[in-house]
C-alpha cells in the first residue's frame, strides 16, 4: 500500500468510529488544531500527515497502527482508567459510564452483547435501595474509602445525584437492543456481598437486610417480566412498549467473564471489566472479532428464554428466586 493509500485507510478508519451526526472534518481539525481546509487536504491525501499528528489521532481514538496497517504483531491496545480511593471520584465514574451509553445511542445501528459474571448493574437501578447497597459496597469494601471504614450501611448515605445518574444510565441502556447470556450463578455475587456484610455486622438492622433481599427479588421479577415481553421496560409492572429489544439466554455451564461488546454501525468494540469497578476497552478489529466469535459460540450452546421458552424461563427465574428466598428466610428465622 502506498503512503497516500495508507493515509486514506487511516482516516476512513477514524471516520467509522464517529457517530453519524459528528462532522468528520471539524473533528479532525479540532484534534490537530488546524483549519478545516488543512484537515480536508490530509483526509484526501493531498498533504502527508506528520508523525506527531498520527500520534495525536491514535491517542484520541485509541487506534493500533500495527493492526490497522496489517503489521505482524500480537499487540492489542486497550484504554481504561483504574479506580483507587486517592484519586477516584465515584460520581465522575458514573458520569463517564453514562457518557459511554449515550455514545452508543448516538449510532443509528447499535447492539450490545453481554456475557456477565454478575447481574448487569442496570437491573438494580430501578430499586434505589439496591443501587445504594451496591454503591456502598464498592466504596467501602472495594475502594476502601476512609470515610466508610467504620460506617454501617444506610441508604441515606448515597447522594441523590448518584441515584439520579443511575436512573439515567438505566434509561440509556433501555434504548440499546441487547443480547445477554446469564447463568443462575450470576445472582450469587450480590448474595455473597450481602452475607459478607451480615457476618461483618455492617447492616444497621435486620429490616435493612430483608429490604435489600426484597429489592433483589423484585429486580429479578422485573427482568423476567421484560424477558417475557421481549423488550426493555423502564418501570417495574408497566407494560408499555418503551424500550429496545431484550434477548435473554440461559447457559448452565458457562459463567461469563464480564464482557460487554457494543456493535455500532457494524463496528465491534470490546469492554472487559476487571477488579469489580475497572474496565478497559479496545477497538482492535482482530480482538473484537475473536471476542464476537466466542460470544456466538456460547450463544449457540445457550437456551433462549425471552419471548419463547416459557418453561425454561420459569425454571431459570424460579431457581434464582429460590437462592434469594432461602437466604432471606435464614435472616428472618435468625
Rosetta blueprint (number, residue, H / E / L):
1 X L
2 X L
3 X H
4 X H
5 X H
6 X H
7 X H
8 X H
9 X H
10 X H
11 X H
12 X H
13 X H
14 X H
15 X H
16 X H
17 X H
18 X L
19 X L
20 X L
21 X L
22 X L
23 X L
24 X H
25 X H
26 X H
27 X H
28 X H
29 X H
30 X H
31 X H
32 X H
33 X L
34 X L
35 X L
36 X H
37 X H
38 X H
39 X H
40 X H
41 X H
42 X H
43 X H
44 X L
45 X L
46 X L
47 X L
48 X L
49 X L
50 X L
51 X H
52 X H
53 X H
54 X H
55 X H
56 X H
57 X H
58 X H
59 X H
60 X H
61 X H
62 X L
63 X L
64 X L
65 X H
66 X H
67 X H
68 X H
69 X L
70 X L
71 X L
72 X L
73 X L
74 X L
75 X L
76 X L
77 X L
78 X L
79 X E
80 X E
81 X E
82 X L
83 X L
84 X L
85 X L
86 X L
87 X L
88 X L
89 X L
90 X H
91 X H
92 X H
93 X H
94 X H
95 X H
96 X H
97 X H
98 X H
99 X H
100 X H
101 X H
102 X H
103 X H
104 X H
105 X H
106 X L
107 X L
108 X L
109 X L
110 X E
111 X E
112 X E
113 X E
114 X E
115 X E
116 X L
117 X L
118 X L
119 X L
120 X L
121 X H
122 X H
123 X H
124 X H
125 X L
126 X L
127 X L
128 X H
129 X H
130 X H
131 X H
132 X H
133 X H
134 X H
135 X H
136 X H
137 X H
138 X H
139 X H
140 X H
141 X H
142 X H
143 X L
144 X L
145 X L
146 X H
147 X H
148 X H
149 X L
150 X L
151 X L
152 X L
153 X E
154 X L
155 X H
156 X H
157 X H
158 X L
159 X L
160 X H
161 X H
162 X H
163 X H
164 X H
165 X H
166 X H
167 X H
168 X H
169 X H
170 X H
171 X H
172 X H
173 X H
174 X L
175 X L
176 X L
177 X L
178 X E
179 X E
180 X E
181 X E
182 X E
183 X L
184 X H
185 X H
186 X H
187 X H
188 X H
189 X H
190 X H
191 X H
192 X H
193 X H
194 X H
195 X H
196 X H
197 X H
198 X H
199 X H
200 X L
201 X L
202 X L
203 X E
204 X L
205 X L
206 X H
207 X H
208 X H
209 X H
210 X H
211 X H
212 X H
213 X H
214 X H
215 X H
216 X H
217 X H
218 X H
219 X H
220 X H
221 X H
222 X H
223 X H
224 X H
225 X H
226 X H
227 X H
228 X H
229 X H
230 X L
231 X E
232 X L
233 X L
234 X L
235 X L
236 X L
237 X L
238 X L
239 X L
240 X L
241 X L
242 X L
243 X L
244 X L
245 X E
246 X E
247 X E
248 X E
249 X E
250 X E
251 X L
252 X L
253 X L
254 X L
255 X L
256 X L
257 X L
258 X L
259 X E
260 X E
261 X E
262 X E
263 X E
264 X E
265 X L
266 X L
267 X E
268 X E
269 X L
270 X E
271 X E
272 X E
273 X E
274 X E
275 X L
276 X L
277 X L
278 X E
279 X E
280 X E
281 X E
282 X E
283 X L
284 X L
285 X H
286 X H
287 X H
288 X H
289 X H
290 X H
291 X H
292 X H
293 X H
294 X H
295 X H
296 X H
297 X H
298 X H
299 X H
300 X H
301 X L
302 X L
303 X E
304 X E
305 X L
306 X L
307 X L
308 X L
309 X L
310 X H
311 X H
312 X H
313 X H
314 X H
315 X H
316 X H
317 X H
318 X H
319 X H
320 X H
321 X H
322 X H
323 X H
324 X H
325 X H
326 X H
327 X H
328 X H
329 X H
330 X H
331 X H
332 X H
333 X H
334 X L
